[in-house]
Amino acid sequence: MDDTTVWLLLGALVALLLAGTAAVLLIRVLRARKLLVDAGIPLRDKALVWAAVIYTVSPVDLLPDPVYLDDIGFLLLALRSLHAAARAAGVGTRATAGEERKAAATLRRPGATDGA
């Protein structure tokens, strides 16, 4: 193999890895869509998620399509923003679910305390 072939293969491998990473992040964003229907999350964060999805599938990019770094960055920003807003609102978090179970158990047992 000559140097040109090696560089082409290396470039193709990097492009495939970047495309795979963008696809995984897009799937994670779509799986987080149940947070989008919760009323406690601001519309700004919900809109950012949909804007990231549209930008990822859009043919118009800041960087040419074989380079998915801009798509990956936008998807990461959207996921981080959505999860931060969910935590701030106390929506869809594991801690909230645990607190709800604890409160329900306390209500079922008359005279039970919260351990304080």
C-alpha positions as CSV (number, residue, x, y, z in Angstrom):
1,M,0.0,0.0,0.0
2,D,1.2,3.5,-0.7
3,D,0.8,6.5,1.5
4,T,-2.2,7.9,-0.2
5,T,-4.2,4.7,0.4
6,V,-3.2,4.6,4.0
7,W,-4.3,8.2,4.5
8,L,-7.6,7.6,2.7
9,L,-8.3,4.5,4.8
10,L,-7.4,6.5,8.0
11,G,-9.7,9.4,6.9
12,A,-12.5,7.0,6.2
13,L,-12.1,5.3,9.6
14,V,-12.2,8.7,11.4
15,A,-15.2,9.7,9.4
16,L,-17.0,6.5,10.3
17,L,-16.2,6.9,14.0
18,L,-17.4,10.5,14.0
19,A,-20.6,9.5,12.1
20,G,-21.2,6.7,14.6
21,T,-20.7,9.0,17.6
22,A,-23.2,11.5,16.1
23,A,-25.7,8.6,15.5
24,V,-25.4,7.4,19.1
25,L,-25.9,10.9,20.4
26,L,-28.9,11.5,18.2
27,I,-30.4,8.3,19.5
28,R,-29.7,9.5,23.1
29,V,-31.4,12.8,22.3
30,L,-34.4,11.0,20.9
31,R,-34.6,8.7,23.9
32,A,-34.6,11.7,26.2
33,R,-37.8,13.0,24.4
34,K,-40.0,11.9,27.3
35,L,-38.4,14.8,29.2
36,L,-39.7,17.1,26.5
37,V,-43.3,16.5,27.5
38,D,-42.7,17.3,31.2
39,A,-44.2,20.7,32.1
40,G,-41.4,21.6,34.5
41,I,-38.7,22.0,31.8
42,P,-38.4,25.4,30.1
43,L,-39.4,25.7,26.5
44,R,-35.9,27.0,25.7
45,D,-34.3,23.7,26.6
46,K,-36.9,21.7,24.7
47,A,-36.4,23.9,21.6
48,L,-32.6,23.4,21.8
49,V,-33.1,19.6,21.7
50,W,-35.2,19.8,18.5
51,A,-32.9,22.3,17.0
52,A,-30.0,19.9,17.6
53,V,-31.9,17.1,15.9
54,I,-32.8,19.2,12.9
55,Y,-29.2,20.5,12.6
56,T,-27.9,16.9,12.7
57,V,-30.1,15.7,9.9
58,S,-29.9,18.9,7.9
59,P,-27.7,19.1,4.8
60,V,-26.6,22.6,5.9
61,D,-23.6,22.5,8.3
62,L,-20.9,24.7,9.7
63,L,-18.4,22.0,8.7
64,P,-18.6,19.7,5.7
65,D,-20.6,16.5,6.4
66,P,-17.7,14.0,6.6
67,V,-16.6,16.0,9.7
68,Y,-19.3,15.5,12.3
69,L,-17.7,17.5,15.1
70,D,-20.2,20.3,14.9
71,D,-23.1,17.9,15.0
72,I,-21.6,16.1,17.9
73,G,-21.0,19.3,19.8
74,F,-24.5,20.6,19.2
75,L,-26.1,17.2,20.3
76,L,-23.9,17.2,23.5
77,L,-24.9,20.7,24.3
78,A,-28.6,19.9,23.8
79,L,-28.4,16.7,26.0
80,R,-26.5,18.6,28.7
81,S,-28.9,21.5,28.7
82,L,-32.0,19.2,28.8
83,H,-30.7,17.1,31.7
84,A,-29.6,20.1,33.6
85,A,-33.1,21.6,33.2
86,A,-34.7,18.4,34.2
87,R,-32.5,18.2,37.4
88,A,-33.3,21.8,38.2
89,A,-37.0,21.2,37.8
90,G,-36.8,17.8,39.7
91,V,-38.3,16.1,36.7
92,G,-37.4,12.6,35.5
93,T,-34.4,12.1,37.9
94,R,-33.7,9.0,39.9
95,A,-33.4,11.0,43.1
96,T,-37.0,12.3,42.6
97,A,-38.3,8.8,42.0
98,G,-36.6,7.6,45.2
99,E,-38.1,10.5,47.2
100,E,-41.5,9.7,45.8
101,R,-41.2,6.0,46.8
102,K,-40.1,7.0,50.2
103,A,-43.0,9.4,50.6
104,A,-45.5,6.8,49.4
105,A,-44.0,4.2,51.9
106,T,-44.3,6.8,54.7
107,L,-48.0,7.4,53.8
108,R,-48.8,3.7,53.9
109,R,-47.3,3.2,57.4
110,P,-49.3,5.2,59.9
111,G,-47.0,6.8,62.5
112,A,-43.9,6.2,60.3
113,T,-41.2,8.9,60.4
114,D,-38.7,9.9,57.8
115,G,-35.7,8.9,59.9
116,A,-34.9,12.4,61.1
